[in-house]
Amino acid sequence: MIEHATLLELRSSPSKGRYLVAATDIPRDTVIIQNPPYASVSKSPFFCDTCFEKLSVPAQDRPFSCASCPCGDEAVFGVEEKSLVVLCYRVVKRLVTEKGFNYHVFAKKKECDEGEYLNNYDAIASLVTSDLQVSDRDINRISNLLQQTTDLNESQLKVIIQHVFCTFPCNVQGVRCITEDAQGRLSEERVGSGIFPTLALLNHSCAPNTRIYFEKAEAVVVTTVAVSQGRELLHNYGPDVLHHQKFQRQQILKRQYGFVCNCAACTCKEVQYAHKCKSCAGPVWVDSCDVECDACHTPLDHQGTWHVYTGLWAWSISWRTVPVLCVDTTA
């Protein structure tokens, strides 16, 4: 894991919990986090469970492994097994193998200090939990498997399994990769899921100031605009200002994560139309008669790909006019 520690500062508050802010002024397109998963799982037998490389031949059973990655001892899970069951098994197995039950109890009670964010079980235990109802079948299945390889008793394992499952609704991150079909067409596809403890510290915004991409299983977080010192670094959990109306975003976030979003996009009432200048990233208003950018005087290219400007989020799209919220969060 690489955290660019000089750029990030961990804070906490009763309303937000733990969150990350810019420790210094951060330029646009800066990598601020590189975070491998604590544990991960592929949702498809066409992708490796560990590195998410596409397999030349689909796996017949778990683990789904490419030639470069070591096989685990999980042949007990069939191809059709729910991916979150396998993910929970891997999180708990790593914990009990490396630390043990007493460490789980300690980590749950431990208050993570401001400034400390680690890719270990301390971070997993401190993640927000939900009231997810976990089936006895899933808990018993994982517990029975782990009892064969650890000295923990059934009750101890079930305590950990229940806790880990309840962190999933708010903290599991989908792993997305660019895939190519038989006709050579490229598309982005969700190929698996993982627990990324540092990534989980980023709160949601419907118009965030970061974007995430994956280099194999590693999550890479990049700023999409310049972020001033002390400003919070924000990630998008799914519904965004370009694809969902406010009431839709609020419904999705409340149902999935249990909160009412009060981000800048949800509280700003002004909707304007703009594109982003390719040279200086400034806004070029659609309803103006300009043929060049007001800021840098770069001629507009009406035949090329235009970019939406929000002041929060730079999003590349094919040429078209779309309503966007223009909120200045760089001040």
N, C-alpha and C positions, 0 to 999 in steps of 0.2 A: 504494500500500500504506500502511495505517496500522497501526503497532504502537504500543500504548499503553506506551511504553518505561518510564515511571515505575512501571508495575505489574509488569514482567517482568524477570527476570534469567536470563541464559544461564549454565549450568554444564556441566561435563563430568566424566566418570569412566570408568575402564576398563570397568566392567560395563555402564553405561548409555549411553555415548557422550555426545553433547550433549543437553541437556534444559533445560526451562524451569521456573523456580520463581517463586513470588510474591515480588516485591521489597518488598511491603508488604502489610498486611491488605487483602484484596479482598472486598467485599460480594458476596452472591449476586446473580445476574442482571446482572453487569457484563460489558460487551464488553471483551475483552482483546486480541483480534487481529482485524484486517480485512485479509485477504491475497488479492489477485488472483493468478491463476495465472501462473507463468513461461511456461507454454504449456498449451493445453487442446484438447480435441477432443470433438465430439458423437458419440454412438454411434447416433444416429437421424437420418434426413433430415428429421424433423419439428422439429428443434431447431437453432438457429444455433450454429455452431462457436465463435463468439467470446463471445456474451453469453448463450446458452442460452435466448433467447426462443423460444416456440413459433411455428413458421412456419405461415402460413395455408394454404400449399400446400407439400407435401413437395418438398425439393430433388431435382433429377434427377442431380446430380453434385456432387463436392466442388469448392470449399468450400461447406458449408452456411451460407449467409449471409442474414441478415434485411436489410431495407432500410436500417437504421441503421449496419450494420457494413461495413467495407471488405472487398472480395473479395481473396483471395490469388491465388497463381499455382499452385494445386494441382489444377487440372482433370485432371492426370495420374492422380489417385487416383479410382477408381470408388466408387460408393455402397457396394459390398460389401467394400471394402478393410478389413482389420483396423484398428480404431481405434488400437491401440497403435503400429502402424507409422506412421500419420499423426502421432501425438503425438511419436514419436521424431524424425521428420523436422522437425517444428516446433521442438523443443528445439534440435537440432543446427543447423538453419538460423539460428535466432536467435543462437546462439553464434558461428558462423563469420561471420555478417554483422556483428555488433557487436564481436567480440573477435579471432577467429582461432585457429589451432591452438596457437600458443605460449601463449596465455592458458589454454587447457585444461590443458596440461602444468603451468603455474604454479599453477593453481587446485587441481589434484589434490595437489600437494605442500604447499600452504599449509595451516597449522594455523589454523583459525578461532579467534580469541581469545574468551575468555569475555566475555560482554556484547555480542558482535557477532552480529547475525543479520540478514542482508540478503536481499532478494528478487532476487538476481542469480546469475550462474553460479558464483560462489564457493560459494554454498550448495548448488547442484546437484551440483557436483563432490565435495562433502564428504558427500553422503548415503550411507547404508549401501548396499552392493551385495550382490547374490546371485550364485550360480553358474549363473544362467539360461543355458540353451543356446539361443542365437539362431540361427535358420536363415540359411544363406548367402544364400538368396533374398532375405530381408528386408534384410539388410545391403547386398547388392549393389544392390538396387532403390533404397534411399535414397542410397547413395553415387553411383550413376550420375546421379540427379536433381540432387544438389547439385554435382557436378562441372560441370554446365552453367551454374551461377550463381556459383561461387566459383573461386579460384585454388588451392585445396587439392588435393593429389594423392590418389589412391585410398587409399593406405595410411594417410595422416593422417586422412582421413574415417572409415575403418573403425575406427580406434582410438577415436575419439570416439563413434561409433555404438554400438559394443560396450559401452562404459562406460555410456552413457545407458540403453540397454536393460536393463543389469544393475541399475540403480537402481529400475526400475519395480516389481518384485514387492513391495518393502517400502515404497514411497513414493508410488505413484500413488493419488490420492484420488478416489473417485467423487463426481461432482457430482449432487446430488439436488434435484428441484424438485417442487412441488405441482402436479399435473395434474388436469384435469377431463374425465370421459368424456362421451359423448353424452347420458347420463341425468342429468348434473349432479353425479355422485358424485366426491368429491375423494380423491386418493390420492397418496402420495409415490412418485416414480419416479426411478430412476437414469437420467439423460439423457446423461451423458458422463463424462469423466475429465480430470484435470489434475495438474500438478506444482505444489505449493504449498510453497516452501522453508521458510517459517516454520512452517506447519502441521506439516511433517514433523518438527519438533523436539519435538512432543508425544509422549511415550511412551504405551503402552497400559495401560489398566486395564479389567477386566471390569465395574467399577462406578466410572466416572470422575467427576471433579468439574467437567467441562465438557461442553457440547454444541455441535454445529456446525450451522449452517444456511447457506444460500446466498442472496445477493442478486445475482441473475443469475449471473455467473461468480465473484463474489467470495465467499470463505469467511469467515464471521463466527463467532468463537469466543466463547462466553458461559459464565460460571461458573454452575453449578447449585446450589452451596452457597457459604457464606462460606469463603474459603480464607485461612488464616493465613500470615503472613510466613515465607518459607523452605520452605513446603510445595510439593511438585511439582505442576504442572498436568498433568492426565492426560486422555487422549482414548480413545475406544473404537474398536478396529480392526474390529469386526464382531461376534464372539460376546460376549454379555453375560450377566449373572447372572440376568436376568429371563426369558430365552428359551433358555438352554442350561445343561445340567448341567456340572459342573466338568470331567469327563473329555472331554465334547464340546468345550468351550472350549480345553482343552489340546491336543487333536488338531488342531483348526482352526488355532490359532496356530502350532503347531510345523510343520505342513505349509506354511502360507502364508508365515510370517515367520521360522521357524527358531529360535524361543526357547520356553522353558518359562515360563509366566506365574507370577509370584510376587506378584501384586497382593494387596491386602487381602481382596478377595472370594475369592481362591483359597487364602488361608492361614487365614482365619477359619473356625472350625468351627461357630459358633453360627448357626442359621437360625431366624428369628422371623417373626411375621406382624405387619405394621403398615400403617397408612395415614398420610397426612400431613395435619395440620391446615391448613385453607385460610387461616387467619389468621396463625399464627406459624410454620408449617412444622415444628412439633414432631411426634414420633411418637405415634400413638394405637393402642395395641396391640389387635389383633383379639380376643384371648382374654380381654379385660377386659369388665366390665359397664358401662363408662363411657358416658354419653350426652353428655359434653362433654370438651373437651381439658383435660388436667391442668394444662398450663402457662398457658393464657390463658382457659380456661373457655368457649370458643366452642362452642355446641351443634353436634353432629354432624348433617350433612345426609345421610341415608341414600338420598335419591332422586337426589342429584347425582353428579357425577363425582368419584371419590376418587383420591388420588394416593399412589403408593407412596413410602415414606420409607426410605432406606437409610443416611443419614448421609453418604453419598458422592454419591448420585445421585438427583435428583428426576425421576420419570418419570410422565407423565400416562397413565392408562389408563381404560377403561370400568370401571364398578363390578364388582369381583370380588375375591376373596381370593387372594393369591398369596404364596408363600414368598419372603422377601427377606433378604439379609444386612444386619445392622445393625452397622455398623462406624463408630466415632467417629474421623474423621480431621481434625477441626477444632481439636483441642487443640494 
